Amino acid sequence: FQAGFNKAISRPPIDSLTGLWVADEVNQRVTAPNPNLPPEHSQNFQARLAYYFSGRSPGQLALQISQNKIRNLRETFDFSASEFGVDDPEFAEYTFRTTRISPEQRRFRNLELSYQQTLGFLRNEYLRGINVNVAYTRSYANQRRNNLAPHRLSSRLGYAYRRFNGSLGMVWRDDSPDGIYGRYKRELTQFDLSLNWKLTNRYSLYVQGRNITGRPVLWMESPPGVVQGVSPSLRTMQEYGANWVFGVRGQF
């Protein structure tokens, strides 16, 4: 069992305070700094209870809880041109993205349950190299926060045998807020793949794949006056497809 408490002050990064406005003509968005950002003040509490597996099947089962109280929380926010104080008709349809602070103290609570273990107890030598990793996270906030998913599930299935090792990972995120009430990022499930084959003590072949199913990221918006998530329409879509890397690795 472990527990801890600390207080911290975090100053804004330079690129959030100063710099040029960056206009994205394709997405009609302008990213701008905010020179008036004060430091963040936070109080953090964390506790962790874990049980460790030993022997031929090392691993752990853990429960972790945390709470963060933050004053002057920095968050990215999108404004319309008029809300941002821009009256140039050329930018009337643009979104202005900047960093702002929350006027009230925010409180966040997280609970995470995780399990990881190598299955060395299996009798078959071809199966002893299997390892599993699963984690579920539940997040709470006393006020709406952009990109905070209330539920998150991640897992990874790995395998190693002689010169080969590989893994398949999955991350699922629940719907998460994005801007004013009614706007949100839709739930998303993505898979990653990693394969390695050791040719010699110095050289190996590898394959890495990200988002191998090519799932796009969707931002939705529900009509005014209805519960968020009801009768939503597509606001923005980002579709990059799968990303694959094939290569040879050497150590000298």
N, C-alpha and C positions, 0 to 999 in steps of 0.2 A: 504494500500500500504506500502511495506517495501523495503528498498534498503540498501546495505552495500558494503564496500570495505575493503580489508585487504591484507597485505603482510605476507608471512610465509616462514620459513626455515625448511626443513625436513631432518634429518640425516638418513642415511641408517640403517636398522635393522642389528643387530649383525650377524644373520644367513645368511645375504646376503654378508657380508664382510669376514667371516672366517668360518671354519669348514671342515669336510671331504668331499671328493667326494663320491657321492652315485650312485652306478651302479644298474640299473634296467635291468637285463638280459632278462626278458620276452619281454619288449618293446625296448630293445637295446638302452637305453638312460642313459647318465651320467649327474647328476645334480651337478654343481660345484659353489662355491662362487666366488666373485670378490672383492679382497681386495683394489682395486683402485677406488671405488665408492665415488664421492664427494657428499656433501649435495645438495638437490633440493632447488631452489629458485622459489617462485610462487607469482603471483599477482592475486587476486580473486575478481570478482565483481558479485553481485547477486541482483536481483530485483524480487519482488513477488506482484501480484495483486490478491486479493481474495474477493469473495462475500460469506457471511455466511448465511445459512438458519437457522431460529430459530423456536421456538414453538415445536410442536409434531413431526416435521420432521427435526431434526438437520442435518447439513452437510455443504458442501462448494463446490464452483466452483473456481478453482484457475489457474492462469497462472504464470509460473515462468521462468525466463531467467537467464543464468549465463555465465560467460566467465572466463577462467583460462589461464594465460600465465605462462609457466613453463620453467625454465632453468635447465639443467642437469636432464631431465626427466629419471627416471629409468623404464626400461621395460625388461620383460623376452624375451630372444631370443634363437633360436636354431641354432647351428653351426654344420658343418660336422667335422669329426676328423681332417682333414687337415686344415680347417679354424681355428680350435681351437688350432692348433700347436701340435697335438698328432700324432706321427708316429708309434706307437705300432700297428703291424698288427692285433693283437687280437681285437682292438677297431676300425678297419677301417670302419666297417659298422654302428658304433654307432652314435647317435645324442648327441651332447653336449649342455646342457641347462644351461644358466647362466643369470645373470642380467647385463645389460649394460646401458649406458646413451646415450641420443640423443645429437649429436654434435651441433644441432641448437635449437633455442628457439621454443617451441611448443605452439600453441594456440588452445584451445578447447572451443566450444560454445554449449550450451544445451538449448533447449526449451521444457518445459513440460506443458501439459494441463491436468488437473485432475478434477474429479468430484466424490464426495462421499455424500451419503445421506441415512438416515433411512426413509423408506416409511410409516411413521406414519399417513400420511394424508388419507390412504386407509380406507374405511369404514369397511371392513370385518376384524374382530379381528384376524383371522388366517393369514392375509396377512400383518398386521401392523408391524410384526417383521422382514420383509425383509429389508435388507440393501445392497446397491450396491456401488462399488468402481471401477472406470475406470481411467487409466492414459496412456497417449501417450507421448513418449519422442523422440525428434529429436536431434541427436548429429552430430556435425561437427568438423573436425580437419583440420588444414592447411597442415598436413602431415600424412602419413599412420601410424596408431597405432594399435598394436595387440589387439584383443578382443574388439575393439570399434565397436559396432553395430550401424549403422546410424539410424535405426528405432527400437523402442521397444514398445510393447503394453502389459499392464498388467491389469487384472480385477479380481474382487472377488465378488461373490454373497453369502451373508450370510443370515441366518434365525435363529430367536430365538422365542421360544414359551414355556412359563412356565419353565419346568426343562430341556428342550432341546435347544441346540444351535449347529450350524454347518456352514460350509462354503466350497465353491468350488472355487479354485483360478486357474487362467491361466496366463502364461507368454509366450509371443512370442518375439523372438529375430531374427533380420534380419541376413543375412550373415555378418560375421565379419572377418577382416584380421587375418592371423596367419603366421607370418614369412615373407619370401620374396614374392614379387608380384607373384600372381598366386596361392598361398596357402591361404586357408581360412577355417573358421569353418562354416558349412552349417547352414541355418536358422533352428530354433528349437522351437517347441511348447510343453510346459509341463503343466500338470495339477496336483494340490495338493488338498487333501480332509482332512477335520477335522470335527469330530463329537463328541459331549459331551452330556452325559445324567446324570444329577445330581440325585443320589439316595437319599441322605440325605444332611443335612447341611455340613457334613464333607466328604462324599464319593461320587465319581462319576466314571462312566465308560467313556472311550474315545477310539477313533479310529483315527489314523493319517496315511495318505497315501501320499507318494511323488512320482511324475512321474507315476501316476496310469495307464497311457496307455503304459508304458514301452518304450517310445521313445528313441532310441540310439542317442549318440552324434557323428557326422560325421565330419571328417576333409578331405577336398577335395584339389585337385591340378589340375590346367589347364596346358596344354602343353606350353612350352616356345614359345614366339612370338605371342600368341593369347590373347584376352581380358580375364581377370579373370572371371571365371564362364562359359566360353565356352568350351565345350567338356571336362568336368572335369572327373577325375578318383578318386576313393577312396584311400586316403592315410592312414588314421587311423580311427578306430571305437571303441568307448567305449560303451558297452552295459551292464548296471547294472540291468536293469529291474525295476519293481516297488518295492517300499519299504513300508511295512506296519507295523504299531505298534498298538497292542491292549493292553490295560492296565486298571488298577484301580488306581485312584488318591485319596489320603487321606490327610486331613489337621488336624494337632494336635496342 
